[in-house]
Amino acid sequence: MNKKPAPYAKARAQYTDYIVREPMELMAFLASVMPQASRTKLKSLLAKRLVYVDKAITTQYNFPLQPGMKVQISRNKNVHEFHSRLLKIVYEDAYLIVVEKNEGLLSVNTERQKERTAYTILNEYVRRSDRRNRVYIVHRLDRDTSGLMMFAKDEKTQHTLRDNWHEIVFDRRYVAVVEGSMERDRGTVRSWLTDRTLYVYSSPMDDGGKEAITHYRTIKRANGYSLVELNLETGRKNQIRVHMQDLGHPIVGDGRYGREDSANPLGRLALHAFKLCFYHPVTGEEMRFETPYPSAFKALF
């Protein structure tokens, strides 16, 4: 029988897997599968983010489990507690980290901006286990956009993700609050974008820019706003913001592509990356992550 390649084994050996058979809270389930462990030990597993429910780190002791869910307990004893007001780790294994970033936090340093970023925060975290550790950039979110993004933990994984992005990432969606009442329930925006550093220009015809395609679905209209779900076919800089401007419905709080006299009731850009689904670059396993729509968005309706 052929042996699995070492990287696959390394990824799989990190966890002990359990399938939930009946509804119960997470702490009770952990106690049932680890009867020798004290309550303090079980709380420590949660605090150190070593427990996953359907591949997402779960620290809530009373999280409601349902039959069919998969609970995984990491065997990685070197994981350190992670505390940041700006960033939440959603998933971590030997090869990658999935995080939820707050609005206002840069993904990575730029030539002009040398400040605290998601990249520097995660580098500090992984180096607590080994000074040689670091994270590698795979993709970015705008500073003012919140939501899910991932980083690789080694250069080979980074290249695999970057070079095969469109084959590996099979569902990536955003939610936005836009100004006005959307005319259509769903549609597609296609244009060619030219990045002039501080501003991205859109053309309906190929003028030498990069083709950008955004699919949208209107979820709700009320109070002079629309809640819109967006699915990116391409991932260009500022793509969603520019395309919403093209439709005549700029994103609420967009000082760059919105109207100068527009109100900003949320005090932020109303754009959130709520869904990220991809095939694991090493195991090939389907990885699905989803966060709720921000409550502030829903409050406008």
C-alpha angles and dihedrals in degrees: 000000000000117000120234112252114265096249091055091049090049091053095047098041092064095078145053109214129213131178118218112236101181137018114276143131119276096246092053090049092051090050090051095052094038103039093162094056121095122233088250090055092050092049088051091055089054094044092050090051093241096135122083129188112198089343096307121112108248123192098167107110093203096046106148112242123202130199112278096030117128119229117196126190115202119229092202104119093182096070111120126207113267123212124175132143090207102048140033124200108225099175137002136177137152092290111032148015125216114201140179110227125205121231113264094040119111115229093220140354119273131203090261099037119058100174142119109300139170086262095054093044092053093044090055089050099050092044090061087073096043128356090223093060122103140158126243127219116245103166138339143232122212114261092249095046119089128203148065126353136149140224129198121232096213137031096246092055090047092055092045091053096043097044094047100031097133093047095044101041107062102168127026118162140174135196122214140177109224132189119262132004114307111236096214133046091221140356148137130258117205124180143136116257127207117195113216094178099254098032135033116216123208128212126185089216133052103271097161095283127118118277113246127190125189125179117202139190123194110225102176142358123201144129094015094306139093129213108219133186115211131200117195120217089177129024109221126160111279088352098149094043092051094045093051087051088051089056091051092247107100119192115267110260095019105142093178104046100019133084116285094230095046120126120239105209094170098047089229143064106283096226125114131175098221103166133046121170125172145147111260107255092226109028098029089226118149110254117195124184127176134170126196119261107268110269091228089062092053092046090067089066 
